[in-house]
Amino acid sequence: MKHLFFLLLTISYTNSFFCQNIVLKGIVDPSFINTDRLIYYNYDSKKLSSKKNIKITDTIINGHNYNFYKLSIPFKKAKKLYFNDDYSNKETSCIHKIDILKLVSLAKKEKLTTIHSDIIVDNNCQIRMYNMSEESENIANRYTGTYEYIENGIKKQITLNQMFDSYFSSNFIDSNLMNSANGKWKYIKEKKIISIILNYEMNKEIGIKRMLFTNKTIEINIIESNGKEEFSINNINLNRKI
């Protein structure tokens, strides 16, 4: 009877644990905030309305003020979640989208009921003007590409583009459900390295993101050999794909 009691108790706890809504909360990128300090959202449809909104509040982290949001998700009724700062905006390519089904699956596996996901405007969604020098253009063309390597059994990949954006990904998912990161890159001629500065991490498949309060830096060492350049990180050779 005792074994049966504990079995029923475990089943009851597990069911009650995941019958609850999953709570999404995090920081809101200032670029995403409108004058009304509202975020508009919808489930399974990119069409937004003024009725479904979240009021942005203020929070203090490490002594600094940030914009904050919180939303409880009825995951049994939803497959996708969409955020935007303007419910009348018909442009949908840069709407912040979260895959609820994949999020719930990972949350169950990690036994999480609260997910930290910041709302951050992606680099590709920002209008940017570059007036690069000839040297900068040559550097961008020279090192643009994807660099692959394996470190401690984990497959990792870094992509550098001509706009000096950097993208890092791996096949390892951490306790925050993140497996990739975005940032910028630059070439340091004196040290013969490519310095990659990552300022927010994400899980691209799910759509969740998290700001890094302390930037992560990765350095790619460049070694000239027989007239060619070879690349490495922590003495691990990189396979470069252009």
Backbone hydrogen bonds in HBPLUS format (Angstrom, degrees):
<---DONOR---> <-ACCEPTOR-->    atom                        ^
c    i                          cat <-CA-CA->   ^        H-A-AA   ^      H-
h    n   atom  resd res      DA  || num        DHA   H-A  angle D-A-AA Bond
n    s   type  num  typ     dist DA aas  dist angle  dist       angle   num
A0005-PHE N   A0001-MET O   2.84 MM   4  6.08 153.9  1.91 149.1 156.5     1
A0006-PHE N   A0002-LYS O   2.97 MM   4  6.26 163.5  2.00 153.9 157.1     2
A0007-LEU N   A0003-HIS O   2.96 MM   4  6.12 149.3  2.06 142.3 151.2     3
A0008-LEU N   A0004-LEU O   2.95 MM   4  6.15 162.4  1.98 150.4 154.3     4
A0009-LEU N   A0005-PHE O   2.89 MM   4  6.08 153.0  1.97 145.8 154.2     5
A0010-THR N   A0006-PHE O   2.92 MM   4  6.06 152.9  1.99 142.5 149.0     6
A0011-ILE N   A0007-LEU O   3.00 MM   4  6.25 163.2  2.03 150.8 154.9     7
A0012-SER N   A0008-LEU O   2.88 MM   4  6.01 159.6  1.92 146.2 152.4     8
A0013-TYR N   A0009-LEU O   2.89 MM   4  6.07 154.3  1.95 144.0 151.1     9
A0014-THR N   A0010-THR O   2.88 MM   4  6.08 163.7  1.90 150.9 155.5    10
A0015-ASN N   A0011-ILE O   2.95 MM   4  6.10 165.5  1.97 150.9 154.8    11
A0016-SER N   A0012-SER O   2.96 MM   4  6.07 162.2  1.99 145.9 151.2    12
A0017-PHE N   A0013-TYR O   2.81 MM   4  5.89 144.2  1.94 143.8 154.4    13
A0018-PHE N   A0014-THR O   3.24 MM   4  6.49 152.5  2.32 147.3 151.8    14
A0019-CYS N   A0015-ASN O   2.87 MM   4  5.92 112.5  2.34 139.3 156.6    15
A0022-ILE N   A0073-ILE O   3.30 MM  51  5.29 141.1  2.46 149.8 145.5    16
A0073-ILE N   A0022-ILE O   2.75 MM  51  5.29 177.0  1.75 158.8 159.8    17
A0023-VAL N   A0113-THR O   2.93 MM  90  6.32 167.4  1.94 158.4 159.3    18
A0115-ILE N   A0023-VAL O   2.79 MM  92  6.14 167.2  1.81 168.8 173.0    19
A0024-LEU N   A0071-LEU O   2.74 MM  47  5.18 171.2  1.75 165.9 163.6    20
A0071-LEU N   A0024-LEU O   2.77 MM  47  5.18 159.7  1.81 158.4 162.9    21
A0025-LYS N   A0115-ILE O   3.11 MM  90  6.50 154.9  2.18 164.1 167.1    22
A0117-SER N   A0025-LYS O   2.94 MM  92  5.87 152.4  2.02 138.1 146.3    23
A0026-GLY N   A0069-TYR O   3.19 MM  43  5.73 156.1  2.25 145.7 148.5    24
A0069-TYR N   A0026-GLY O   2.99 MM  43  5.73 155.3  2.05 161.0 167.8    25
A0119-ILE N   A0027-ILE O   2.83 MM  92  6.28 154.5  1.90 158.8 167.4    26
A0028-VAL N   A0067-ASN O   2.95 MM  39  5.31 150.8  2.04 126.2 131.0    27
A0029-ASP N   A0119-ILE O   2.76 MM  90  5.87 162.1  1.79 169.2 169.9    28
A0032-PHE N   A0029-ASP O   2.81 MM   3  5.37 161.0  1.85 121.4 128.1    29
A0033-ILE N   A0030-PRO O   3.28 MM   3  5.36 169.0  2.29 108.1 111.1    30
A0037-ARG N   A0034-ASN O   3.09 MM   3  5.32 159.4  2.14 108.6 115.0    31
A0056-ILE N   A0037-ARG O   2.97 MM  19  5.43 177.4  1.97 152.5 152.2    32
A0039-ILE N   A0054-ILE O   2.95 MM  15  5.10 154.3  2.02 141.7 150.1    33
A0054-ILE N   A0039-ILE O   2.73 MM  15  5.10 144.8  1.85 144.5 156.4    34
A0040-TYR N   A0084-ASN O   2.83 MM  44  5.35 161.7  1.86 175.7 173.6    35
A0084-ASN N   A0040-TYR O   2.87 MM  44  5.35 140.0  2.03 153.0 158.7    36
A0041-TYR N   A0052-LYS O   3.19 MM  11  5.80 157.2  2.24 135.1 139.7    37
A0042-ASN N   A0082-TYR O   3.08 MM  40  5.38 138.9  2.25 138.0 146.6    38
A0082-TYR N   A0042-ASN O   2.91 MM  40  5.38 160.9  1.94 161.9 167.3    39
A0044-ASP N   A0080-LYS O   3.00 MM  36  4.75 155.0  2.06 116.5 124.6    40
A0057-THR N   A0068-PHE O   2.92 MM  11  5.13 163.9  1.95 152.1 153.4    41
A0068-PHE N   A0057-THR O   2.79 MM  11  5.13 157.5  1.84 147.1 148.0    42
A0059-THR N   A0066-TYR O   2.89 MM   7  5.30 153.9  1.96 153.4 157.3    43
A0066-TYR N   A0059-THR O   2.77 MM   7  5.30 155.3  1.83 161.4 164.7    44
A0061-ILE N   A0064-HIS O   2.88 MM   3  5.32 155.2  1.94 154.8 156.3    45
A0064-HIS N   A0061-ILE O   2.97 MM   3  5.32 162.8  2.00 114.3 120.0    46
A0075-PHE N   A0073-ILE O   2.99 MM   2  5.41 124.2  2.31 108.2  92.1    47
A0077-LYS N   A0074-PRO O   2.97 MM   3  5.87 162.0  2.01 129.9 135.0    48
A0078-ALA N   A0075-PHE O   3.40 MM   3  5.19 163.9  2.43  99.1 103.8    49
A0100-ILE N   A0079-LYS O   2.81 MM  21  5.01 129.7  2.06 128.8 139.1    50
A0081-LEU N   A0098-ILE O   2.88 MM  17  5.06 144.8  2.00 147.9 156.0    51
A0098-ILE N   A0081-LEU O   2.81 MM  17  5.06 157.3  1.87 150.1 156.5    52
A0083-PHE N   A0096-HIS O   2.78 MM  13  5.00 153.2  1.85 147.6 156.2    53
A0096-HIS N   A0083-PHE O   3.15 MM  13  5.00 134.1  2.37 142.7 146.1    54
A0089-ASN N   A0086-ASP O   3.30 MM   3  5.44 164.1  2.32 106.2 110.9    55
A0095-ILE N   A0092-THR O   3.26 MM   3  5.28 171.8  2.27 109.2 110.2    56
A0099-ASP N   A0206-ILE O   2.70 MM 107  4.89 160.6  1.74 145.9 152.9    57
A0103-LEU N   A0099-ASP O   3.02 MM   4  6.16 153.2  2.09 146.8 155.3    58
A0104-VAL N   A0100-ILE O   2.82 MM   4  5.98 165.5  1.84 157.4 159.8    59
A0105-SER N   A0101-LEU O   3.08 MM   4  6.23 157.8  2.13 142.7 149.0    60
A0106-LEU N   A0102-LYS O   3.12 MM   4  6.34 162.2  2.16 147.5 150.8    61
A0107-ALA N   A0103-LEU O   2.85 MM   4  6.00 155.3  1.91 148.9 157.2    62
A0108-LYS N   A0104-VAL O   2.87 MM   4  6.02 156.8  1.93 151.7 156.1    63
A0109-LYS N   A0105-SER O   3.23 MM   4  6.43 156.1  2.29 137.9 144.4    64
A0110-GLU N   A0106-LEU O   2.94 MM   4  6.20 152.8  2.02 149.5 156.3    65
A0111-LYS N   A0107-ALA O   2.74 MM   4  5.61 106.8  2.28 134.4 152.4    66
A0112-LEU N   A0107-ALA O   2.81 MM   5  4.83 163.0  1.84 138.3 144.1    67
A0111-LYS N   A0108-LYS O   3.19 MM   3  4.80 149.5  2.28  92.4 101.5    68
A0118-ASP N   A0209-LYS O   2.60 MM  91  5.30 143.9  1.72 144.1 146.3    69
A0125-CYS N   A0122-ASP O   2.93 MM   3  5.35 152.6  2.00 112.1 121.0    70
A0126-GLN N   A0123-ASN O   3.26 MM   3  5.52 165.1  2.28 109.4 113.9    71
A0137-GLU N   A0133-SER O   3.02 MM   4  6.31 159.5  2.06 152.6 158.1    72
A0138-ASN N   A0134-GLU O   2.98 MM   4  6.18 152.5  2.06 143.0 150.6    73
A0139-ILE N   A0135-GLU O   2.96 MM   4  6.24 154.0  2.03 147.4 154.4    74
A0140-ALA N   A0136-SER O   2.89 MM   4  6.11 162.8  1.92 150.2 154.9    75
A0141-ASN N   A0137-GLU O   2.93 MM   4  6.12 163.6  1.96 148.9 153.1    76
A0142-ARG N   A0138-ASN O   2.87 MM   4  5.91 143.5  2.01 138.9 149.7    77
A0143-TYR N   A0139-ILE O   3.04 MM   4  6.20 153.8  2.11 154.7 158.3    78
A0144-THR N   A0140-ALA O   3.04 MM   4  5.72 128.2  2.32 143.4 152.1    79
A0145-GLY N   A0160-LEU O   3.02 MM  15  5.44 154.0  2.09 139.6 146.5    80
A0160-LEU N   A0145-GLY O   2.88 MM  15  5.44 165.7  1.90 161.5 164.5    81
A0146-THR N   A0241-LYS O   2.71 MM  95  5.03 177.3  1.71 162.0 162.6    82
A0241-LYS N   A0146-THR O   2.64 MM  95  5.03 170.0  1.65 161.4 165.1    83
A0147-TYR N   A0158-ILE O   2.68 MM  11  5.10 166.4  1.70 156.5 160.9    84
A0158-ILE N   A0147-TYR O   2.82 MM  11  5.10 161.8  1.85 149.2 155.6    85
A0148-GLU N   A0239-ASN O   2.87 MM  91  5.04 164.9  1.90 136.3 141.3    86
A0239-ASN N   A0148-GLU O   2.84 MM  91  5.04 170.5  1.85 151.2 153.8    87
A0149-TYR N   A0156-LYS O   3.06 MM   7  5.46 159.6  2.10 148.7 149.4    88
A0156-LYS N   A0149-TYR O   2.84 MM   7  5.46 168.8  1.85 176.6 172.7    89
A0151-GLU N   A0154-ILE O   2.98 MM   3  5.26 159.4  2.02 148.4 146.3    90
A0154-ILE N   A0151-GLU O   2.97 MM   3  5.26 163.3  1.99 113.5 118.5    91
A0171-ASN N   A0155-LYS O   3.22 MM  16  5.81 136.0  2.42 150.0 158.1    92
A0157-GLN N   A0169-SER O   2.86 MM  12  5.28 149.6  1.95 157.9 157.6    93
A0169-SER N   A0157-GLN O   2.89 MM  12  5.28 149.8  1.98 152.1 159.3    94
A0159-THR N   A0167-TYR O   2.81 MM   8  5.05 159.0  1.85 146.2 153.6    95
A0167-TYR N   A0159-THR O   2.89 MM   8  5.05 147.2  2.00 146.1 154.3    96
A0161-ASN N   A0165-ASP O   3.10 MM   4  5.58 162.2  2.14 158.3 161.5    97
A0164-PHE N   A0161-ASN O   3.08 MM   3  5.49 152.0  2.16 117.8 119.8    98
A0185-TRP N   A0164-PHE O   3.05 MM  21  5.35 140.8  2.21 135.4 135.8    99
A0166-SER N   A0183-GLY O   2.92 MM  17  5.02 161.6  1.95 115.8 116.2   100
A0183-GLY N   A0166-SER O   2.93 MM  17  5.02 144.0  2.07 146.4 143.8   101
A0168-PHE N   A0181-ALA O   2.76 MM  13  5.02 174.9  1.76 157.7 159.5   102
A0181-ALA N   A0168-PHE O   2.74 MM  13  5.02 151.4  1.82 140.4 143.9   103
A0170-SER N   A0179-ASN O   2.96 MM   9  5.68 138.7  2.14 169.8 175.5   104
A0174-ASP N   A0178-MET O   3.00 MM   4  5.53 163.7  2.02 153.2 153.1   105
A0177-LEU N   A0174-ASP O   2.91 MM   3  5.24 156.9  1.97 118.8 121.0   106
A0179-ASN N   A0202-MET O   3.05 MM  23  6.32 158.2  2.09 141.1 143.1   107
A0180-SER N   A0202-MET O   3.01 MM  22  5.28 135.4  2.21 162.8 163.6   108
A0202-MET N   A0180-SER O   2.79 MM  22  5.28 158.9  1.83 133.8 135.9   109
A0182-ASN N   A0200-TYR O   2.80 MM  18  5.66 163.1  1.83 172.0 176.1   110
A0199-ASN N   A0182-ASN O   2.95 MM  17  6.34 141.5  2.11 146.2 154.5   111
A0200-TYR N   A0182-ASN O   3.40 MM  18  5.66 159.0  2.45 153.6 152.9   112
A0184-LYS N   A0197-ILE O   2.86 MM  13  5.35 152.5  1.94 152.3 155.7   113
A0197-ILE N   A0184-LYS O   2.86 MM  13  5.35 156.9  1.91 150.0 157.3   114
A0186-LYS N   A0195-SER O   2.99 MM   9  5.42 146.5  2.10 144.0 154.6   115
A0195-SER N   A0186-LYS O   2.83 MM   9  5.42 150.0  1.92 166.0 169.7   116
A0188-ILE N   A0193-ILE O   2.92 MM   5  5.50 173.4  1.92 167.4 169.6   117
A0192-LYS N   A0188-ILE O   2.91 MM   4  5.81 122.1  2.25 143.3 160.2   118
A0193-ILE N   A0188-ILE O   3.33 MM   5  5.50 159.4  2.37 140.3 145.0   119
A0192-LYS N   A0189-LYS O   3.23 MM   3  4.89 138.5  2.41  91.3 103.1   120
A0222-ILE N   A0192-LYS O   3.05 MM  30  5.59 155.8  2.11 165.8 158.3   121
A0194-ILE N   A0220-ILE O   2.85 MM  26  4.96 154.9  1.91 140.6 149.1   122
A0220-ILE N   A0194-ILE O   2.87 MM  26  4.96 169.4  1.89 147.2 150.2   123
A0196-ILE N   A0218-ILE O   2.77 MM  22  5.02 166.7  1.79 162.0 164.8   124
A0218-ILE N   A0196-ILE O   2.88 MM  22  5.02 157.5  1.93 143.3 151.0   125
A0198-LEU N   A0216-LYS O   2.78 MM  18  5.10 172.9  1.78 162.6 163.2   126
A0216-LYS N   A0198-LEU O   3.06 MM  18  5.10 152.9  2.13 148.8 150.5   127
A0212-LEU N   A0199-ASN O   2.94 MM  13  5.24 166.2  1.96 140.8 137.2   128
A0201-GLU N   A0210-ARG O   2.86 MM   9  5.27 152.5  1.93 160.7 155.3   129
A0210-ARG N   A0201-GLU O   2.75 MM   9  5.27 152.3  1.83 156.2 154.2   130
A0203-ASN N   A0208-ILE O   2.93 MM   5  5.52 151.2  2.01 155.7 157.0   131
A0206-ILE N   A0203-ASN O   3.14 MM   3  5.54 125.4  2.46 106.7 119.6   132
A0207-GLY N   A0203-ASN O   2.68 MM   4  5.71 171.2  1.69 168.7 171.1   133
A0221-ASN N   A0232-SER O   2.81 MM  11  5.22 158.2  1.85 166.0 163.0   134
A0232-SER N   A0221-ASN O   3.06 MM  11  5.22 144.6  2.19 139.9 148.1   135
A0223-ILE N   A0230-GLU O   2.85 MM   7  5.13 168.8  1.87 152.7 156.5   136
A0230-GLU N   A0223-ILE O   2.71 MM   7  5.13 161.8  1.75 149.2 155.7   137
A0225-SER N   A0228-LYS O   2.63 MM   3  5.19 164.6  1.65 158.4 163.7   138
A0228-LYS N   A0225-SER O   2.93 MM   3  5.19 159.2  1.97 111.7 118.3   139
A0238-LEU N   A0231-PHE O   2.89 MM   7  5.47 158.2  1.94 145.3 141.7   140
A0233-ILE N   A0236-ILE O   2.90 MM   3  5.12 151.6  1.98 138.6 144.0   141
A0236-ILE N   A0233-ILE O   2.83 MM   3  5.12 150.5  1.92 111.1 121.0   142
